[in-house]
Amino acid sequence: MSREGCTLHLTEHHGDCRPGAAVRIQTTEIDAFQAELAAKSYRYWRPSIEEMPWGTRDMTVRDPFGNRLTFAE
């Protein structure tokens, strides 16, 4: 998954957005990205890929502020 040239700025500052926001990010090579995250062995952060009824494959992670980032292929 190439993340070059793409920047997503997340903020915790009051007034920028509500905690618990959701962002959907179209991507490719989601299996490689999931494997990269799994290799880091984070104790509480092991996202899986879900086959969605509408035909996409989604992987959702939460940032430290409770926002949902869903990567979809």
GILINSUL-V840374 format. One record per residue. PHI is phi in whole degrees, -180 to 180 (none if undefined). D_LAST is the distance of its C-alpha to the last C-alpha in Angstrom with 1 decimal. Layout:
phi,d_last
PHI,D_LAST
PHI,D_LAST
This chain:
phi,d_last
none,10.6
-86,13.0
-111,14.2
-70,17.3
79,18.3
-126,16.2
-128,18.2
-117,17.7
-95,21.2
-106,21.7
-137,25.2
-117,27.5
-73,30.3
-58,31.9
94,31.2
-73,27.9
-168,25.9
-87,26.3
-59,25.3
91,22.4
-66,20.3
-128,16.6
-128,14.1
-110,10.5
-123,8.7
-73,6.0
-150,5.3
-126,5.5
57,7.6
-65,6.5
-64,9.5
-66,11.8
-66,11.2
-63,11.9
-64,14.8
-62,16.1
-67,16.4
-64,18.0
-67,20.4
-77,21.8
54,23.3
-66,23.2
-64,25.3
-112,23.6
-130,20.1
-129,18.1
-69,14.7
-117,13.1
-98,9.8
-112,10.3
-83,9.8
-91,10.3
-60,13.0
-91,11.5
100,9.0
-98,5.6
-113,5.2
-117,6.5
-133,8.9
-112,11.8
-127,14.6
-113,17.9
-82,19.9
-62,23.6
-101,24.4
89,22.5
-78,19.7
-98,16.2
-113,13.3
-108,10.0
-96,6.9
-125,3.8
-123,0.0
